[in-house]
Amino acid sequence: MLPELPADLKAAQAMGISFFAGECEDGRLDDVLLDAWNGKLKSIYNHMDKLPALTGEPTPFLPLKHVKRTTGAASSMDLGRGCPYQCSFCTIINVQGRKSRCRTPDDVERIIRENHAQNISCFIVTDDNFARNSDWEVLFDRIIHLRKTEFPDLVFTIQVDTLSHKIPNFIEKAAQAGVRHVFLGLENINPDNLIAAKKRQNKITEYREMIQKWREHGAITYAGYILGFPSDTKETILRDVEIIKRELPLDILEFFFLTPLPGSEDHKVLLQNGIWMDPDVNKYDLNHRVSHHSKMSDKEWEDAYRSAWASYYTPEHARTIFRRAAACKASRPEMTLWTVAFFFRTIEVEGVQPLEGGAFRLKFRRDRRSGMKLENPLVFYPRYAWESVRKVWAYVRMYRRLKALLNEALAAPDRWTYRDVAITPPEKDEFERLSLYHETTGGEAALARKRRDDVIRAGGHVYETPPLANDMTMATPAE
């Protein structure tokens, strides 16, 4: 991505640290291990020029002692790499390429059998966008066969794009394969922001239909949402969160700072233009602000981030999420409760982004950063014990509060007939009345594009009349 190594990586090399760039299949890791054994490590092993095939390659395997300490005792597998899109904030297309490379059905069966032998049946598929895995169907077919014949308890979490519902039979087969959690690359509901980030494949006019279809097939829906695009302000961010709560039937929304990750186009552009980025790469975790915003001050941007979490995760909205889950016959309300409770807990009690949290925080007195003094045991252990007790009590209170809200939703007389704007099936007039299309930045233009495309698909024609140099005009078909 860059003409030369950044200064911090050069400094690391000067300290004797070696780097490996690329993917380590195809025997490439063997060379590194042999060089390390012989004391002849190179300063850099660069394999970015050729991406290896995944067919038949060894797959990572985690022992049960590690897996059981993850939420839901979930292991992971990658079934493919590469993404065809060009989102400017993403590193995947520059690390794994834009061409789909896939594992085989035999590979996925081997992974499942090895893990099931140690009683692991829950998996997170780490493909950045499984919907664009060119072999998704044969992989799903093998998993479906295994679920029907030997392992009915298989459960999967996958990540897909917002047009996955347009792929014939994709959602149906995902449900049969045991996909129960789906992470959606929603990113934003302002079309102007999506275009600025080169995420043109996201169309807000498809969001409602897409999320509803996943819910109808029993999946809990998560969505990533990026804060800090060029047209964002604190006011528009909080406005958009309220629109999402009211009009999109998402279960979980995760907020992230727009971050110029090293390896992304955004990082390259800022670096080339000499624009400030935080020099501490430890902060590049999407949960810390590491650059400046054109409209918001640093404080406003950080306040907007915290306020977005606080706005979405309220008891009132939890009640709405539970009512929607209770009204859907394909949903699993108890699983929705545990998922919502996990996010509430890490935000309210731990004060960290949920992906950085866990059920119980382990702290060790001797784990200190370089230069920091060890605390006195008479200070550290009593404070740690009190902090743990306080958090456990907060967990219990929070869970009981959310459980009461779920019980209320399950016992409601109108449980099966409950409807709100978000779970009402898309209607013809919704494009005229929903805030999603009229209050978002660029929403009106996105609606106009949809109407134009609908006319073209219906066999009609749309014409525009660009001015010519001699002031004459001629009708030309729109792009």
Sine and cosine of phi, psi and omega as CSV:
sin_phi,cos_phi,sin_psi,cos_psi,sin_omega,cos_omega
0.00,0.00,-0.53,0.85,-0.09,-1.00
-0.90,-0.44,0.45,-0.89,-0.02,-1.00
-0.91,0.42,-0.44,0.90,0.05,-1.00
-0.48,-0.88,0.24,-0.97,0.01,-1.00
-0.89,0.46,0.65,-0.76,0.07,-1.00
-0.89,0.46,0.34,-0.94,-0.08,-1.00
-0.86,0.51,-0.61,0.79,-0.05,-1.00
-0.93,0.37,-0.55,0.83,0.04,-1.00
-0.96,0.29,-0.59,0.81,0.08,-1.00
-0.89,0.45,-0.63,0.77,0.02,-1.00
-0.90,0.43,-0.62,0.79,0.03,-1.00
-0.91,0.41,-0.65,0.76,0.04,-1.00
-0.88,0.48,-0.62,0.78,0.00,-1.00
-0.90,0.43,-0.38,0.92,0.04,-1.00
-1.00,0.06,0.00,1.00,0.03,-1.00
0.99,-0.12,0.18,0.98,0.00,-1.00
-1.00,0.06,0.72,-0.69,0.04,-1.00
-0.98,-0.17,0.47,-0.88,0.00,-1.00
-0.87,-0.48,0.54,-0.84,0.10,-0.99
-0.85,-0.52,0.87,-0.49,0.00,-1.00
-0.93,-0.35,0.82,-0.58,0.02,-1.00
0.91,-0.41,-0.33,-0.94,-0.04,-1.00
-0.95,-0.32,0.54,-0.84,-0.23,-0.97
-0.99,-0.15,0.11,0.99,0.09,-1.00
-0.93,0.37,0.00,-1.00,0.04,-1.00
0.91,0.41,0.53,0.85,0.09,-1.00
0.97,0.22,0.12,0.99,-0.08,-1.00
-0.94,0.34,-0.54,0.84,-0.01,-1.00
-0.94,0.35,-0.46,0.89,0.03,-1.00
-0.84,0.54,-0.68,0.74,-0.02,-1.00
-0.88,0.47,-0.65,0.76,-0.01,-1.00
-0.91,0.42,-0.71,0.71,-0.04,-1.00
-0.91,0.41,-0.64,0.77,0.02,-1.00
-0.92,0.40,-0.67,0.74,0.03,-1.00
-0.90,0.44,-0.64,0.77,0.01,-1.00
-0.91,0.42,-0.67,0.74,0.00,-1.00
-0.88,0.48,-0.61,0.79,-0.04,-1.00
-1.00,0.00,0.06,1.00,0.01,-1.00
0.93,0.37,0.53,0.85,-0.06,-1.00
-0.79,-0.62,0.63,0.77,0.00,-1.00
-0.88,0.48,0.70,-0.72,0.09,-1.00
-0.99,0.16,0.33,-0.94,0.00,-1.00
-0.94,0.35,-0.51,0.86,0.04,-1.00
-0.46,-0.89,0.66,-0.75,0.11,-0.99
-0.94,-0.35,0.96,-0.27,-0.13,-0.99
-0.96,-0.28,0.94,-0.33,0.01,-1.00
-0.87,-0.49,0.42,0.91,-0.04,-1.00
-0.95,0.30,-0.30,0.96,-0.08,-1.00
-0.99,0.17,-0.23,0.97,-0.01,-1.00
-0.58,-0.82,0.89,-0.45,0.00,-1.00
-1.00,0.02,0.76,-0.65,-0.08,-1.00
-0.97,0.23,0.45,-0.90,0.15,-0.99
-0.96,0.30,0.46,-0.89,-0.04,-1.00
-0.98,-0.21,-0.20,0.98,-0.07,-1.00
-0.85,0.52,0.87,-0.49,0.06,-1.00
0.97,0.25,0.02,1.00,0.00,-1.00
-0.96,0.29,0.49,-0.87,0.06,-1.00
-0.84,0.54,0.58,-0.82,-0.01,-1.00
-0.93,-0.36,0.59,-0.81,0.04,-1.00
-0.85,0.52,0.56,-0.83,-0.04,-1.00
-0.64,-0.77,0.81,-0.59,0.00,-1.00
-0.97,-0.26,0.78,-0.63,0.07,-1.00
-0.91,0.41,0.41,-0.91,-0.05,-1.00
-0.85,0.53,-0.57,0.82,-0.07,-1.00
-0.88,0.48,-0.43,0.90,0.07,-1.00
-1.00,0.01,-0.66,0.75,-0.06,-1.00
-0.89,0.45,-0.64,0.77,-0.08,-1.00
-0.92,0.39,-0.19,0.98,0.04,-1.00
-1.00,-0.08,0.09,1.00,0.09,-1.00
-0.99,-0.12,0.43,-0.90,0.02,-1.00
-0.86,0.51,0.83,-0.56,-0.01,-1.00
0.97,0.23,0.17,0.98,-0.04,-1.00
0.75,0.67,0.78,0.62,-0.07,-1.00
-0.99,-0.15,0.75,-0.66,0.15,-0.99
-0.99,-0.11,-0.14,-0.99,-0.04,-1.00
-0.62,-0.79,0.31,-0.95,0.07,-1.00
-0.44,-0.90,0.53,-0.85,0.17,-0.99
-0.94,-0.35,0.76,-0.65,-0.03,-1.00
-0.95,-0.30,-0.12,0.99,0.03,-1.00
-0.11,-0.99,0.30,-0.95,0.03,-1.00
-0.68,-0.74,0.40,-0.92,0.02,-1.00
0.98,-0.20,0.54,-0.84,0.01,-1.00
-0.60,-0.80,0.70,-0.71,-0.07,-1.00
-0.98,0.21,-0.21,0.98,-0.11,-0.99
-1.00,0.08,0.07,-1.00,-0.14,-0.99
-0.75,-0.66,0.58,0.81,-0.04,-1.00
-0.83,0.55,0.78,-0.63,-0.14,-0.99
-0.95,0.32,-0.34,0.94,-0.03,-1.00
-1.00,-0.02,-0.08,1.00,-0.15,-0.99
-0.99,-0.12,0.58,-0.81,0.04,-1.00
-0.99,-0.15,-0.29,0.96,-0.12,-0.99
-0.83,0.55,-0.70,0.72,-0.09,-1.00
-0.93,0.38,-0.37,0.93,0.02,-1.00
-1.00,-0.10,-0.31,0.95,0.03,-1.00
-1.00,-0.09,-0.72,0.69,-0.08,-1.00
-0.96,-0.29,-0.08,1.00,0.03,-1.00
0.99,0.11,0.09,-1.00,-0.05,-1.00
-0.97,-0.25,-0.03,1.00,0.02,-1.00
-0.99,-0.11,0.71,-0.71,-0.02,-1.00
-0.96,0.29,0.81,-0.58,0.12,-0.99
-0.85,-0.53,0.73,-0.68,-0.21,-0.98
-0.78,-0.62,0.45,-0.89,0.22,-0.98
-1.00,0.10,0.20,-0.98,-0.06,-1.00
-0.99,-0.14,0.28,-0.96,0.10,-0.99
-0.83,0.56,-0.58,0.81,0.04,-1.00
-0.91,0.42,-0.60,0.80,0.05,-1.00
-0.87,0.49,-0.75,0.66,-0.06,-1.00
-0.92,0.40,-0.58,0.81,0.03,-1.00
-0.92,0.40,-0.64,0.77,0.03,-1.00
-0.89,0.46,-0.68,0.73,0.02,-1.00
-0.87,0.50,-0.72,0.70,-0.03,-1.00
-0.90,0.44,-0.71,0.71,-0.04,-1.00
-0.91,0.42,-0.68,0.74,0.01,-1.00
-0.88,0.48,-0.64,0.77,-0.01,-1.00
-0.97,0.24,-0.63,0.77,-0.02,-1.00
-0.91,0.41,-0.45,0.89,0.05,-1.00
-0.89,0.45,-0.39,0.92,0.09,-1.00
-0.93,-0.36,0.47,0.88,0.12,-0.99
0.91,0.43,0.56,0.83,0.11,-0.99
-0.95,-0.30,0.85,-0.52,-0.04,-1.00
-0.78,-0.63,0.05,1.00,-0.02,-1.00
-0.93,-0.37,0.78,-0.63,-0.10,-0.99
-0.72,-0.69,0.57,-0.82,0.21,-0.98
-0.96,-0.28,0.86,-0.51,0.05,-1.00
-0.99,0.11,0.89,-0.46,-0.17,-0.99
-1.00,0.09,0.03,1.00,0.08,-1.00
-0.80,0.60,0.76,-0.65,0.00,-1.00
-0.88,0.48,-0.50,0.86,0.02,-1.00
-0.45,-0.89,1.00,0.03,-0.09,-1.00
-0.91,0.42,-0.41,0.91,0.00,-1.00
-0.91,0.42,-0.37,0.93,0.01,-1.00
-0.98,-0.20,0.19,0.98,0.17,-0.99
-0.95,0.30,0.88,-0.47,-0.11,-0.99
-0.89,0.46,-0.34,0.94,-0.01,-1.00
-0.95,-0.31,0.43,0.90,-0.09,-1.00
-0.83,0.55,-0.60,0.80,-0.11,-0.99
-0.95,0.32,-0.71,0.71,-0.01,-1.00
-0.93,0.37,-0.51,0.86,0.06,-1.00
-0.93,0.36,-0.72,0.70,0.07,-1.00
-0.87,0.50,-0.67,0.74,-0.02,-1.00
-0.86,0.51,-0.66,0.75,0.01,-1.00
-0.92,0.39,-0.66,0.75,0.02,-1.00
-0.90,0.43,-0.67,0.74,0.03,-1.00
-0.87,0.50,-0.68,0.74,0.03,-1.00
-0.87,0.48,-0.69,0.72,0.00,-1.00
-0.91,0.42,-0.61,0.79,0.02,-1.00
-0.91,0.40,-0.61,0.79,-0.05,-1.00
-0.97,0.24,-0.48,0.88,-0.13,-0.99
-0.97,-0.24,-0.60,0.80,-0.13,-0.99
-0.73,-0.68,-0.63,0.78,-0.17,-0.99
-0.82,-0.57,0.96,0.29,-0.05,-1.00
-0.92,0.38,-0.21,0.98,-0.06,-1.00
-1.00,-0.02,0.12,0.99,-0.02,-1.00
-0.91,0.42,0.74,-0.68,0.02,-1.00
-0.72,-0.70,0.63,-0.77,-0.07,-1.00
-0.74,-0.67,0.50,-0.86,0.21,-0.98
-0.89,-0.45,0.76,-0.65,0.02,-1.00
-0.77,-0.64,0.29,-0.96,0.09,-1.00
-0.88,-0.48,0.75,-0.66,-0.05,-1.00
-0.65,-0.76,0.18,-0.98,0.05,-1.00
-1.00,0.00,0.07,-1.00,-0.12,-0.99
-0.99,0.14,0.06,1.00,0.09,-1.00
-0.93,-0.37,0.21,0.98,-0.04,-1.00
-0.88,0.48,-0.48,0.88,-0.03,-1.00
-0.95,0.33,-0.20,0.98,0.02,-1.00
-0.99,0.10,-0.21,0.98,0.01,-1.00
-0.99,0.15,0.88,-0.48,-0.04,-1.00
-0.81,0.59,0.79,-0.61,0.09,-1.00
0.94,0.34,0.05,1.00,-0.05,-1.00
-0.90,0.44,-0.79,0.61,-0.05,-1.00
-0.92,0.39,-0.63,0.78,0.00,-1.00
-0.87,0.49,-0.71,0.70,-0.01,-1.00
-0.95,0.30,-0.52,0.86,0.07,-1.00
-0.88,0.48,-0.68,0.73,0.02,-1.00
-0.90,0.44,-0.68,0.73,0.02,-1.00
-0.91,0.42,-0.48,0.88,-0.01,-1.00
-0.99,0.15,-0.08,1.00,0.04,-1.00
0.99,-0.11,0.31,0.95,0.05,-1.00
-0.95,0.30,0.90,-0.44,-0.05,-1.00
-0.89,-0.46,-0.22,0.98,0.05,-1.00
-0.72,-0.69,0.75,-0.66,-0.05,-1.00
-0.78,-0.63,0.83,-0.56,0.08,-1.00
-0.99,-0.15,0.83,-0.56,-0.08,-1.00
-0.95,-0.31,0.74,-0.68,0.03,-1.00
-0.99,0.17,0.89,0.45,-0.04,-1.00
-0.91,0.43,-0.78,0.63,0.08,-1.00
0.93,0.37,-0.69,0.73,-0.04,-1.00
-0.16,-0.99,0.33,-0.94,0.08,-1.00
-0.92,-0.40,0.14,0.99,0.07,-1.00
-0.98,-0.18,0.94,-0.35,-0.05,-1.00
-0.83,0.56,-0.57,0.82,0.01,-1.00
-0.89,0.45,-0.62,0.79,0.04,-1.00
-0.92,0.40,-0.66,0.75,-0.01,-1.00
-0.90,0.43,-0.64,0.76,0.03,-1.00
-0.92,0.39,-0.65,0.76,0.01,-1.00
-0.87,0.49,-0.53,0.85,-0.01,-1.00
-1.00,-0.04,0.17,0.99,-0.02,-1.00
0.87,0.49,0.46,0.89,0.05,-1.00
-0.98,-0.21,0.87,0.50,-0.08,-1.00
-0.95,0.32,-0.30,0.95,-0.01,-1.00
-0.94,0.34,-0.34,0.94,0.03,-1.00
-0.99,0.16,0.86,-0.52,0.00,-1.00
-0.85,-0.53,0.89,-0.45,-0.06,-1.00
-0.89,0.45,-0.38,0.92,0.01,-1.00
-0.95,0.31,-0.16,0.99,0.03,-1.00
-0.97,-0.24,-0.21,0.98,-0.15,-0.99
-0.85,0.53,-0.75,0.66,-0.10,-0.99
-0.90,0.43,-0.73,0.68,0.01,-1.00
-0.88,0.48,-0.67,0.75,-0.05,-1.00
-0.90,0.44,-0.76,0.65,-0.04,-1.00
-0.91,0.40,-0.65,0.76,0.01,-1.00
-0.89,0.46,-0.60,0.80,-0.02,-1.00
-0.92,0.39,-0.65,0.76,0.07,-1.00
-0.89,0.46,-0.68,0.73,-0.01,-1.00
-0.89,0.45,-0.64,0.76,0.00,-1.00
-0.88,0.47,-0.35,0.94,0.01,-1.00
-0.97,-0.25,0.35,0.94,0.19,-0.98
0.99,0.13,0.24,0.97,-0.04,-1.00
-1.00,-0.09,0.66,-0.75,0.18,-0.98
-0.99,0.16,0.77,-0.64,-0.11,-0.99
-0.97,-0.24,0.75,-0.66,0.11,-0.99
-0.91,-0.42,0.46,-0.89,0.10,-1.00
-0.59,-0.81,0.68,-0.73,0.13,-0.99
-1.00,0.07,0.63,-0.78,-0.04,-1.00
-0.69,-0.72,0.85,-0.52,-0.10,-0.99
-0.99,-0.12,0.75,-0.66,0.00,-1.00
-0.94,-0.35,0.76,-0.64,0.06,-1.00
0.87,-0.50,0.32,0.95,0.12,-0.99
-0.93,0.37,0.29,-0.96,-0.13,-0.99
-0.79,0.61,-0.63,0.78,-0.07,-1.00
-1.00,0.00,0.03,1.00,-0.02,-1.00
-0.96,0.30,0.59,-0.80,0.26,-0.97
-0.71,-0.70,0.19,-0.98,0.02,-1.00
-0.86,0.50,-0.64,0.77,-0.02,-1.00
-0.91,0.42,-0.70,0.71,-0.02,-1.00
-0.94,0.35,-0.56,0.83,0.03,-1.00
-0.89,0.46,-0.75,0.66,-0.02,-1.00
-0.93,0.37,-0.56,0.83,0.09,-1.00
-0.87,0.49,-0.71,0.71,-0.04,-1.00
-0.92,0.39,-0.58,0.81,0.05,-1.00
-0.88,0.48,-0.65,0.76,0.02,-1.00
-0.92,0.40,-0.61,0.79,0.05,-1.00
-0.89,0.46,-0.69,0.73,0.01,-1.00
-0.88,0.47,-0.73,0.69,-0.01,-1.00
-0.86,0.51,-0.60,0.80,-0.10,-1.00
-1.00,0.07,-0.56,0.83,-0.22,-0.98
-0.87,-0.48,-0.19,0.98,0.04,-1.00
-0.89,-0.46,0.76,-0.65,-0.09,-1.00
-1.00,0.10,0.71,0.70,0.05,-1.00
-0.96,0.28,0.52,-0.85,0.11,-0.99
-1.00,0.03,-0.76,0.65,-0.10,-0.99
-0.81,-0.59,0.70,-0.71,0.08,-1.00
-0.83,-0.56,0.79,-0.61,-0.01,-1.00
-0.92,-0.40,0.79,-0.61,-0.06,-1.00
-0.98,-0.19,0.61,-0.79,0.01,-1.00
-0.65,-0.76,0.54,-0.84,0.18,-0.98
-0.95,0.33,0.62,-0.79,0.19,-0.98
-0.91,0.42,0.90,-0.43,-0.17,-0.99
-0.85,-0.53,0.80,-0.60,0.07,-1.00
-0.97,0.23,0.98,0.22,-0.06,-1.00
-0.90,0.45,0.71,-0.70,0.10,-0.99
-0.83,0.56,0.79,-0.61,-0.09,-1.00
0.97,-0.25,-0.10,1.00,0.05,-1.00
-0.98,-0.21,0.30,-0.95,0.06,-1.00
-0.90,0.43,-0.62,0.78,0.01,-1.00
-0.84,0.54,-0.70,0.71,-0.01,-1.00
-0.90,0.44,-0.69,0.72,-0.01,-1.00
-0.87,0.49,-0.71,0.71,-0.04,-1.00
-0.91,0.42,-0.72,0.69,0.00,-1.00
-0.89,0.46,-0.66,0.75,-0.01,-1.00
-0.91,0.42,-0.70,0.72,-0.01,-1.00
-0.91,0.42,-0.51,0.86,-0.01,-1.00
-1.00,-0.01,0.06,1.00,0.05,-1.00
0.93,0.38,0.45,0.89,-0.02,-1.00
-1.00,0.06,0.64,-0.77,-0.10,-0.99
-0.88,0.47,0.71,-0.70,0.19,-0.98
-0.69,-0.72,0.57,-0.82,-0.03,-1.00
-0.85,0.52,0.78,-0.63,-0.03,-1.00
-0.96,0.28,-0.24,0.97,-0.03,-1.00
-1.00,0.07,0.98,-0.19,-0.07,-1.00
-0.93,0.36,-0.22,0.98,0.07,-1.00
-0.89,0.45,-0.37,0.93,-0.05,-1.00
-1.00,0.05,-0.09,1.00,-0.07,-1.00
-0.99,0.11,0.88,0.48,-0.03,-1.00
-0.91,-0.42,0.16,0.99,-0.01,-1.00
0.98,0.22,-0.10,1.00,-0.04,-1.00
-0.94,-0.35,0.05,1.00,0.06,-1.00
-0.80,-0.60,0.59,-0.81,0.07,-1.00
-0.97,0.23,0.81,-0.59,-0.05,-1.00
-0.82,-0.58,0.16,0.99,0.05,-1.00
-0.52,-0.85,0.03,-1.00,0.04,-1.00
-0.98,-0.19,0.35,-0.94,0.00,-1.00
-0.93,-0.37,0.53,-0.85,-0.07,-1.00
-0.95,0.30,-0.41,0.91,-0.04,-1.00
-0.91,-0.41,-0.50,0.86,-0.05,-1.00
-0.97,-0.24,0.59,-0.81,0.17,-0.98
-0.95,0.32,0.24,-0.97,0.02,-1.00
-0.83,0.56,-0.68,0.73,-0.02,-1.00
-0.91,0.41,-0.66,0.75,0.00,-1.00
-0.89,0.45,-0.66,0.76,-0.01,-1.00
-0.90,0.43,-0.71,0.71,0.01,-1.00
-0.92,0.40,-0.62,0.79,0.07,-1.00
-0.90,0.44,-0.64,0.77,0.01,-1.00
-0.89,0.46,-0.63,0.78,0.02,-1.00
-0.89,0.46,-0.76,0.65,0.00,-1.00
-0.91,0.42,-0.63,0.78,-0.03,-1.00
-0.93,0.38,-0.54,0.84,0.02,-1.00
-0.90,0.44,-0.71,0.70,0.06,-1.00
-0.86,0.51,-0.73,0.68,-0.05,-1.00
-0.91,0.43,-0.54,0.84,-0.02,-1.00
-0.95,0.30,-0.61,0.79,-0.04,-1.00
-0.98,0.17,-0.66,0.76,-0.10,-0.99
-0.99,-0.10,0.98,0.22,0.06,-1.00
-0.87,-0.49,0.42,-0.91,0.06,-1.00
-0.85,0.53,-0.57,0.82,-0.01,-1.00
-0.90,0.43,-0.68,0.74,0.00,-1.00
-0.97,0.26,-0.50,0.86,0.09,-1.00
-0.87,0.49,-0.65,0.76,0.05,-1.00
-0.86,0.50,-0.66,0.75,0.02,-1.00
-0.90,0.43,-0.69,0.72,0.03,-1.00
-0.86,0.51,-0.68,0.73,-0.02,-1.00
-0.93,0.37,-0.61,0.79,0.02,-1.00
-0.91,0.42,-0.63,0.77,0.03,-1.00
-0.92,0.40,-0.65,0.76,0.01,-1.00
-0.91,0.41,-0.66,0.75,-0.03,-1.00
-0.92,0.40,-0.46,0.89,-0.04,-1.00
-0.99,0.13,-0.20,0.98,-0.05,-1.00
-0.98,-0.17,0.88,-0.48,-0.07,-1.00
-0.92,0.38,-0.37,0.93,-0.01,-1.00
-1.00,0.04,-0.16,0.99,-0.09,-1.00
-0.99,0.13,0.21,-0.98,0.07,-1.00
-0.84,-0.55,1.00,0.01,-0.11,-0.99
-0.81,0.58,-0.59,0.81,-0.01,-1.00
-0.91,0.41,-0.63,0.78,0.05,-1.00
-0.92,0.39,-0.60,0.80,0.07,-1.00
-0.88,0.47,-0.64,0.77,0.03,-1.00
-0.87,0.50,-0.76,0.66,-0.04,-1.00
-0.90,0.44,-0.60,0.80,0.00,-1.00
-0.92,0.39,-0.74,0.67,0.01,-1.00
-0.89,0.45,-0.66,0.75,-0.01,-1.00
-0.88,0.47,-0.62,0.78,0.01,-1.00
-0.88,0.48,-0.69,0.73,-0.01,-1.00
-0.94,0.34,-0.67,0.75,0.06,-1.00
-0.86,0.51,-0.69,0.72,-0.09,-1.00
-0.90,0.44,-0.75,0.66,-0.07,-1.00
-0.94,0.35,-0.50,0.86,0.01,-1.00
-0.97,0.22,-0.78,0.62,-0.10,-1.00
-0.96,0.27,-0.69,0.72,-0.16,-0.99
-1.00,-0.06,-0.75,0.66,-0.04,-1.00
-0.99,0.10,-0.44,0.90,-0.01,-1.00
0.94,0.34,0.49,0.87,0.01,-1.00
-0.77,-0.63,0.28,-0.96,0.09,-1.00
-0.89,0.46,0.71,-0.70,-0.10,-0.99
-0.80,0.61,-0.56,0.83,0.02,-1.00
-0.93,0.36,-0.23,0.97,0.03,-1.00
-0.99,-0.16,0.01,1.00,-0.12,-0.99
-0.96,-0.29,0.02,-1.00,0.02,-1.00
-0.41,-0.91,-0.17,-0.99,-0.05,-1.00
-0.99,0.15,-0.53,0.85,-0.04,-1.00
-0.49,-0.87,0.82,-0.58,-0.08,-1.00
-1.00,0.09,0.85,-0.53,0.05,-1.00
-1.00,-0.06,0.78,-0.63,0.04,-1.00
-0.78,-0.62,0.64,-0.77,-0.01,-1.00
-0.81,-0.59,0.74,-0.67,-0.14,-0.99
-0.86,0.50,-0.56,0.83,-0.07,-1.00
-1.00,0.05,-0.05,1.00,0.06,-1.00
-0.99,0.11,1.00,-0.02,-0.04,-1.00
-0.78,-0.63,0.53,-0.85,0.10,-1.00
-0.92,0.38,0.44,-0.90,0.02,-1.00
-0.84,0.55,0.76,-0.65,0.03,-1.00
1.00,-0.08,-0.19,0.98,0.00,-1.00
-0.99,-0.12,0.68,-0.73,-0.04,-1.00
-0.96,0.28,0.53,-0.85,0.12,-0.99
-0.94,0.34,0.66,-0.75,0.03,-1.00
-0.98,0.19,0.44,-0.90,0.08,-1.00
-0.90,0.43,0.74,-0.68,0.01,-1.00
-0.83,0.55,-0.53,0.85,0.00,-1.00
-0.94,0.33,-0.28,0.96,0.07,-1.00
-0.99,-0.13,-0.72,0.69,-0.11,-0.99
-0.90,0.43,-0.79,0.61,-0.15,-0.99
-0.93,0.36,-0.69,0.73,0.07,-1.00
-0.88,0.48,-0.66,0.75,0.00,-1.00
-0.91,0.41,-0.66,0.75,0.01,-1.00
-0.89,0.45,-0.66,0.75,0.00,-1.00
-0.90,0.43,-0.71,0.71,-0.01,-1.00
-0.91,0.41,-0.65,0.76,0.02,-1.00
-0.88,0.47,-0.66,0.75,-0.01,-1.00
-0.92,0.40,-0.69,0.72,0.02,-1.00
-0.89,0.46,-0.71,0.71,-0.01,-1.00
-0.87,0.49,-0.65,0.76,-0.01,-1.00
-0.94,0.34,-0.66,0.75,0.03,-1.00
-0.87,0.49,-0.68,0.73,0.02,-1.00
-0.90,0.44,-0.63,0.78,0.04,-1.00
-0.91,0.41,-0.62,0.79,0.05,-1.00
-0.87,0.50,-0.73,0.68,-0.05,-1.00
-0.88,0.47,-0.72,0.69,0.00,-1.00
-0.89,0.46,-0.69,0.73,-0.03,-1.00
-0.91,0.41,-0.68,0.73,-0.01,-1.00
-0.90,0.44,-0.67,0.74,0.01,-1.00
-0.89,0.46,-0.60,0.80,0.02,-1.00
-0.91,0.41,-0.70,0.72,0.01,-1.00
-0.94,0.34,-0.61,0.79,0.04,-1.00
-0.88,0.48,-0.63,0.78,0.03,-1.00
-0.90,0.44,-0.63,0.78,0.02,-1.00
-0.91,0.41,-0.63,0.77,0.03,-1.00
-0.91,0.41,-0.70,0.71,0.02,-1.00
-0.86,0.51,-0.61,0.79,0.05,-1.00
-0.89,0.46,-0.67,0.74,0.01,-1.00
-0.92,0.39,-0.64,0.77,-0.01,-1.00
-0.94,0.35,-0.49,0.87,-0.05,-1.00
-1.00,-0.06,-0.06,1.00,-0.06,-1.00
-0.88,0.47,0.70,-0.71,0.01,-1.00
-0.85,0.53,-0.51,0.86,-0.02,-1.00
-0.98,-0.21,0.48,0.88,-0.06,-1.00
-0.78,0.63,-0.77,0.63,-0.12,-0.99
-0.99,0.12,-0.23,0.97,0.00,-1.00
-0.96,-0.29,0.01,1.00,-0.02,-1.00
-0.86,0.50,0.70,-0.71,0.07,-1.00
-0.60,-0.80,0.63,-0.78,0.23,-0.97
-0.72,-0.69,-0.01,-1.00,-0.09,-1.00
-0.84,0.54,-0.66,0.75,-0.12,-0.99
-0.91,0.41,-0.63,0.78,-0.08,-1.00
-0.98,-0.17,0.06,1.00,0.13,-0.99
-0.96,0.29,0.79,-0.61,-0.02,-1.00
-0.80,0.60,0.57,-0.82,-0.01,-1.00
-0.79,0.62,0.72,-0.69,-0.01,-1.00
-0.88,-0.48,0.36,-0.93,-0.07,-1.00
-0.87,0.49,-0.57,0.82,-0.09,-1.00
-1.00,0.00,0.02,1.00,-0.07,-1.00
-0.92,0.39,-0.43,0.90,0.02,-1.00
-0.93,0.36,-0.28,0.96,0.02,-1.00
-1.00,-0.03,-0.37,0.93,-0.17,-0.98
-0.88,-0.48,-0.26,0.96,-0.07,-1.00
-1.00,0.08,0.64,-0.77,-0.01,-1.00
-0.90,0.44,-0.46,0.89,-0.01,-1.00
-0.80,0.60,-0.53,0.85,-0.08,-1.00
-0.98,-0.20,-0.22,0.98,-0.12,-0.99
-0.86,-0.52,-0.30,0.95,-0.01,-1.00
-0.95,-0.30,-0.26,0.96,0.00,-1.00
-0.98,0.20,0.39,-0.92,0.00,-1.00
-0.96,0.27,0.94,-0.33,-0.03,-1.00
1.00,-0.07,0.05,1.00,-0.04,-1.00
-0.90,0.44,-0.66,0.75,0.00,-1.00
-0.89,0.46,-0.66,0.75,0.00,-1.00
-0.91,0.41,-0.62,0.78,0.03,-1.00
-0.89,0.45,-0.62,0.79,0.02,-1.00
-0.91,0.40,-0.63,0.77,0.02,-1.00
-0.90,0.43,-0.64,0.77,0.03,-1.00
-0.90,0.44,-0.64,0.77,0.01,-1.00
-0.89,0.45,-0.70,0.71,-0.01,-1.00
-0.89,0.46,-0.65,0.76,0.04,-1.00
-0.88,0.47,-0.71,0.70,-0.01,-1.00
-0.90,0.43,-0.61,0.79,0.02,-1.00
-0.88,0.47,-0.64,0.77,0.02,-1.00
-0.91,0.42,-0.69,0.72,-0.01,-1.00
-0.90,0.44,-0.69,0.73,0.00,-1.00
-0.91,0.42,-0.49,0.87,-0.01,-1.00
-0.98,0.18,-0.01,1.00,0.05,-1.00
0.99,-0.11,0.10,1.00,0.02,-1.00
-1.00,0.03,-0.15,-0.99,-0.02,-1.00
-0.72,-0.69,0.59,-0.81,0.09,-1.00
-0.86,-0.51,0.74,-0.67,-0.04,-1.00
-0.85,-0.53,0.51,-0.86,0.10,-0.99
-0.74,-0.67,0.41,-0.91,-0.10,-0.99
-0.83,-0.56,0.99,0.10,0.03,-1.00
-0.94,0.33,0.62,-0.79,0.01,-1.00
-0.94,0.34,0.59,-0.81,0.05,-1.00
-0.97,-0.25,0.17,-0.99,-0.08,-1.00
-0.89,0.46,-0.52,0.85,-0.03,-1.00
-0.99,-0.12,0.34,0.94,0.03,-1.00
0.93,0.38,0.13,0.99,0.10,-0.99
-1.00,0.08,0.37,-0.93,0.03,-1.00
-0.79,-0.62,0.43,-0.90,0.09,-1.00
-0.56,-0.83,0.57,-0.82,-0.03,-1.00
-0.99,0.17,0.76,-0.65,0.05,-1.00
-0.76,-0.65,0.60,-0.80,0.03,-1.00
-0.87,0.49,0.65,-0.76,0.06,-1.00
-0.92,0.38,0.43,-0.90,0.00,-1.00
-0.87,0.49,0.00,0.00,0.00,0.00
